Amino acid sequence: MAAARLSVVGTGIRPGGHLTLETRHLLAGADRVLAVVDGLGLEHLRRINPAAESLQDCYRQSPGREASYAEMVRRILAALDRGGHVCAAFYGHPGVFVWPAHECIRQARARGLEARLYPGISAEDCLFADLELDPALHGCQSYEAMDFFLYPRLIDTSAALVLWQMAALGDVRRDRFEADPAWVRALAEVLMADYPAEHVATVYEAATFPLSEPRREPISLARLHQVSFSQASTLYLPPLAAPRLSEQRLARLGLVAEDLGPAAYRRYRDR
Ligand SMILES: C[S@@+](CC[C@H](N)C(=O)[O-])C[C@H]1O[C@@H](n2cnc3c(N)ncnc32)[C@H](O)[C@@H]1O
């Protein structure tokens, strides 16, 4: 058996369809595949590598999110102890909001082993496609919802705002999987300090099957506590207005607004 090495990959949001060629290649060549997927997702992986095992039972065996994640890391490291190429697969992008993916890389490296994280298609990638947004236009702020609520940030209302893990809002002991309505209301109040109460956000859920449609539910901030948030909900807030061009910074470079080209000039003129 070759020296132990770890590849951490993402299966995307839609089983099968979102696997990159690179990920497919890594999965096919791995000696062991441990994946936090079940059902159709696992079936897809087993078509590529029949040895693929699900780590989904970690949620049942070690209740509480922290304990489940620790168990996933323990099992991935135990697989590495047996040598060969181990592929750990998580849904979406494995490096985006996935503590166990980063942790198993850290622990594998601490043991002197080769470990690498590969990109996958994240929920935010799907959001950009389904809501037809280009972050180049206004910029985009992206936060975990509870972290955003508990650690006040300067909100830039001229850029888009994406809040992840809405269903975990208020789950301080990390053992529940649904949003606490009192926290949703409190989050909305924080947002309404910077946005008008009638500012319309979108509750977004990417389709997880090829023929199904995404959830794109518009809701004003004032009514945010009245909608349901699932494990797959991400909240999107569009920008309020375009940012202001700094004439001082332009002048610092000896430029005027017209020098920036038609699109930037139009934004300056229309502001
Ligand atoms: C633990 S994070 C995992 C993210 C994942 N690694 C990724 O790359 O998208 C879970 C959060 O991702 C977002 N998410 C997961 N599935 C989603 C979906 N189908 N549509 C929209 N957002 C989703 C939600 O904010 C959810 O609370």
The ligand as an SDF file (V2000), in Angstrom:
LIG
                    3D

 27 29  0  0  0  0  0  0  0  0999 V2000
  -22.5300   23.6320    6.7780 C   0  0  0  0  0  0  0  0  0  0  0  0
  -22.8520   24.7640    5.4710 S   0  0  0  0  0  0  0  0  0  0  0  0
  -22.2080   23.8400    4.1280 C   0  0  0  0  0  0  0  0  0  0  0  0
  -21.9880   24.6450    2.8860 C   0  0  0  0  0  0  0  0  0  0  0  0
  -21.4430   23.8410    1.7420 C   0  0  0  0  0  0  0  0  0  0  0  0
  -20.1560   23.3000    2.0530 N   0  0  0  0  0  0  0  0  0  0  0  0
  -21.3290   24.6640    0.4630 C   0  0  0  0  0  0  0  0  0  0  0  0
  -20.2420   24.7020   -0.1030 O   0  0  0  0  0  0  0  0  0  0  0  0
  -22.3150   25.2360    0.0390 O   0  0  0  0  0  0  0  0  0  0  0  0
  -24.5830   24.6720    5.3320 C   0  0  0  0  0  0  0  0  0  0  0  0
  -25.1940   25.9580    4.8240 C   0  0  0  0  0  0  0  0  0  0  0  0
  -24.9570   26.0640    3.4200 O   0  0  0  0  0  0  0  0  0  0  0  0
  -26.0670   26.6570    2.7960 C   0  0  0  0  0  0  0  0  0  0  0  0
  -26.6810   25.6630    1.9220 N   0  0  0  0  0  0  0  0  0  0  0  0
  -26.5500   24.3390    1.9450 C   0  0  0  0  0  0  0  0  0  0  0  0
  -27.3020   23.7620    0.9760 N   0  0  0  0  0  0  0  0  0  0  0  0
  -27.9270   24.7540    0.3390 C   0  0  0  0  0  0  0  0  0  0  0  0
  -28.8460   24.8270   -0.7380 C   0  0  0  0  0  0  0  0  0  0  0  0
  -29.3060   23.7290   -1.3580 N   0  0  0  0  0  0  0  0  0  0  0  0
  -29.2740   26.0500   -1.1290 N   0  0  0  0  0  0  0  0  0  0  0  0
  -28.8560   27.1840   -0.5290 C   0  0  0  0  0  0  0  0  0  0  0  0
  -27.9880   27.1790    0.4940 N   0  0  0  0  0  0  0  0  0  0  0  0
  -27.5370   25.9890    0.9360 C   0  0  0  0  0  0  0  0  0  0  0  0
  -27.0500   27.0540    3.9090 C   0  0  0  0  0  0  0  0  0  0  0  0
  -26.7580   28.3880    4.3260 O   0  0  0  0  0  0  0  0  0  0  0  0
  -26.6810   26.0490    4.9670 C   0  0  0  0  0  0  0  0  0  0  0  0
  -27.0820   26.4600    6.2580 O   0  0  0  0  0  0  0  0  0  0  0  0
  1  2  1  0
  2  3  1  0
  2 10  1  0
  3  4  1  0
  4  5  1  0
  5  6  1  0
  5  7  1  0
  7  8  2  0
  7  9  1  0
 10 11  1  0
 11 12  1  0
 11 26  1  0
 12 13  1  0
 13 14  1  0
 13 24  1  0
 14 15  1  0
 14 23  1  0
 15 16  2  0
 16 17  1  0
 17 18  1  0
 17 23  2  0
 18 19  1  0
 18 20  2  0
 20 21  1  0
 21 22  2  0
 22 23  1  0
 24 25  1  0
 24 26  1  0
 26 27  1  0
M  CHG  2   2   1   9  -1
M  END
$$$$
